[in-house]
Amino acid sequence: MSDEVRRFRELLGQVVVIDTDSHHLYIGRLESVDDGIIELAEADVHDSASTSTSRDLYIINTAKFGIKKNRERVLVRMARVLSISPLEDVTRY
């Protein structure tokens, strides 16, 4: 198991924000992590290319008002992940 996977597993059960190298942003409860796939439950898959709202503002609003769940479960390829952080760590303005 890689150090990256070990660090991500510390967040299991928490609601997290996953930034990717695409225009997709993922917010949901971290269910599992392995060397290739991250699984989120009760997730919001947000396509930032389809809105004028910045990713940062979307995340801040989600932290304030809650997740707009549009998936019961989503799998994200680890290779696409740029960052992952707990939603509770998002600064609310």
C-alpha positions in Angstrom: 0.0 0.0 0.0 1.4 3.4 -1.0 1.9 6.3 1.5 -0.7 8.2 -0.5 -3.4 5.5 0.0 -2.5 5.3 3.7 -2.9 9.1 4.1 -6.2 9.1 2.2 -7.5 6.3 4.4 -7.1 8.5 7.4 -10.1 10.4 6.1 -12.4 7.3 5.8 -16.0 8.1 6.9 -15.5 11.9 6.5 -17.1 14.1 3.9 -14.3 15.1 1.5 -13.7 17.4 -1.5 -11.7 15.8 -4.3 -10.1 18.1 -6.9 -9.2 16.5 -10.2 -7.2 17.3 -13.2 -10.4 17.6 -15.1 -13.4 20.0 -14.8 -15.1 17.6 -12.4 -15.1 18.1 -8.7 -16.3 15.4 -6.2 -17.8 15.9 -2.8 -19.0 13.0 -0.7 -18.4 10.6 2.2 -15.1 8.7 1.7 -16.0 5.0 1.8 -12.9 3.3 0.5 -9.5 3.9 -1.1 -7.1 1.5 -2.9 -4.2 2.0 -5.2 -6.4 2.9 -8.1 -9.9 3.9 -7.0 -11.5 6.2 -4.5 -15.1 5.5 -3.6 -17.5 8.2 -2.3 -21.0 7.7 -1.1 -23.9 10.2 -1.1 -21.8 12.3 -3.5 -22.1 15.5 -5.5 -20.3 15.2 -8.9 -20.0 18.8 -10.1 -19.0 19.8 -13.6 -17.4 23.2 -13.2 -17.3 23.7 -17.0 -21.1 23.8 -17.0 -21.5 26.8 -14.7 -20.1 30.3 -14.1 -19.6 29.6 -10.4 -15.9 29.1 -9.6 -14.8 25.8 -8.0 -13.8 27.6 -4.8 -17.2 29.4 -4.4 -19.0 26.1 -5.1 -17.0 24.4 -2.4 -17.6 27.2 0.1 -21.3 27.1 -0.6 -21.4 23.4 -0.2 -19.7 23.8 3.2 -22.3 26.4 4.2 -25.5 24.8 2.8 -24.7 21.1 2.4 -24.1 18.6 -0.3 -26.3 18.6 -3.4 -26.2 14.8 -3.7 -26.6 13.5 -7.2 -25.0 10.1 -6.8 -25.5 7.4 -4.2 -22.0 6.1 -5.1 -19.2 7.3 -7.3 -15.8 5.8 -8.1 -12.9 8.2 -8.9 -9.7 7.1 -10.5 -6.8 7.9 -8.2 -4.7 9.0 -11.2 -7.0 12.0 -11.8 -6.8 13.3 -8.2 -4.9 16.5 -7.5 -6.0 17.0 -3.9 -8.4 15.7 -1.3 -9.5 17.5 1.9 -12.2 17.2 4.5 -15.1 19.5 3.8 -15.0 20.6 7.4 -11.6 22.2 6.7 -13.1 24.6 4.1 -13.1 28.2 5.3 -16.5 29.7 5.3 -16.7 33.3 4.3 
